[in-house]
């Protein structure tokens, strides 16, 4: 699977041996108010497509353990970004 940002890449990849999914990671992150969380948007999109990540551990253990001290204020926006990626896939790929 290839997840790519539709913000930068306007032409769908020609390869037929992989599934390619365009997601506007940058635009979604900007709407959340922080372009730096586009990687978390991508994580949410990937999770919704593949379900190979234990999302509960990411949300309740990994983020709180990585974002400590002053960085703890970023836990909320990272969780929102993951959810935004999930929501985008649900709305646009599974109609």
Secondary structure, 3 states (H helix, E strand, C coil): CEEEECCCCCCCCCCCCCCEEEECHHHHHHHHCCHHHHHHHHHHHHHHHHCCCCHHHHHHHHHHHHCCHHHHHHHHHHHHHHHHHHHHHHHHHCC
